[in-house]
Amino acid sequence: MSMDRVDVLVIGGGPAGSTCAWQLRRSGLDVAVLDKRAFPRDKVCAGWITPAVVEALEMDLDDYGRERTLQPLTGFRIGMMGRPEAEVRYDEPVSYGIRRCEFDHYLLMRSGARLFLGEACDDMRRDADGNWVVNGHIRAPLVIGAGGHFCPVARLLGARPGSAEAAVLAKETEFEMTPEQGRDCGIRADVPELFFCEDLKGYGWVFRKGNWLNIGLGRQDSHRLGHHLDVFLDMLTRTGRIPSPVPGGFQGHAYLLYGDTPRRIVDDGVLLVGDAAGLAYVQSGEGIRPAIESALLAASVVAQCRAGFDSDQLQPYADRLVQRFGPRDRRVAAAVTTGLPARVKRSLAARLLASQWFVRHWVLNRWFFHRDQPRLQV
C-alpha cells in the first residue's frame, strides 16, 4: 500500500476538525481529514450558531442560506417544565438555526483538505522517525483529535469515555414535517423553546427550522433519561406544541462539560479540539462555539511551530484554552444556592425562569450566547 504523507492529519470531520483543517490550509500546510462517516452525514443536533461563530468562520450568510436551512432566531421561550414561562425577544437575530448535516458538510468541503471519508481510525502508531502512521497508509508528524466524545486520539491520551467520565447524555430527533404536521405545530420558527427539568439537572428543547422540527433532552444525570424524555414529549403534545405522534426514533449522544472531567489536551505529536477535548459550556451544554474557537487556537499554535510538534511546542495551545475558557480543574457550582434544600432550589429556579429580566440577562445573554465574552482574537 502506498503511503499518503501530510503535514497534519485531523481525525474527525465535524465543525472543530474541518475548521482546524481550513485554518491550517490557509497557513500553507498540507492537511488531511479522516472520518469514519461519509459526508454529508446524518447528525442530529439542536443546531444553532451565534453571530460570534458566524464571524469566526467568516461565513457569508446569504451564500450559505441559498441552498441550506438558515433560520434567523429573534427570541427564545424558556421555563421550567409545568411552570410559567418567559419569552424574550430581540431586535435582531441572536442566533441562526442550521441543520448539522448541511453545516458540517459545508465546512468540510470548504476546508481544502485531502479527505479520507468512510474510514475509521483503526490503527495509530509511531514509525522509526517518530511520525504517526494511521491505518497503515497515512503518515503525519502531527495528529489532531476532533472525533467527538469517543475520539480515538482522546483515548490514546488516556480518556475513558463511559463510567469514568461525568458526561452529559442527550437524546434527540429531527424530521421534516408534512404540511399537516406543520399546521399542527405550535412552535414558531424564530422562537425556539427550552424547558428545564424540575431537578435542574438538564433541559429539553423544541426548535423549528422552516419545515424541520428538532426535539431533544439532555441531562447530567443519565438515570431514567428515557422517562424524562417521555414526560417532556407528553407536555409538548398536550400543549399543542408538536404534532403527534413524533415520527422516527431518537438518537443518543454524549459530551463533556468544560472542567467536569478534564482530559489531557496535548502530548508529543497530538492535540485535541472540540468535543474530543471536552469543551462544551457548563451552563448551556452548547458546544459549537467552543469547538470552533478551540480549532482556531490550535491552528494558530501549530502554524507557529518551527522545531517540530513535541508537547513543549504544543503546550501554548493548552495554555490559551485556559486563558479563553478558564481553569480546567474546577466544577462550576451554583454558589448562590449551595446548601439550600432541593425544594427551595426548585421553587427559586421556577420563579427566576419565569422572569423576563433573568432569562434575558442571565440564561440567554450570559449562559447561552456568552455576550460578555469578547470575540476571539487569534
Disulfide bonds with the S-S distance in Angstrom:
none
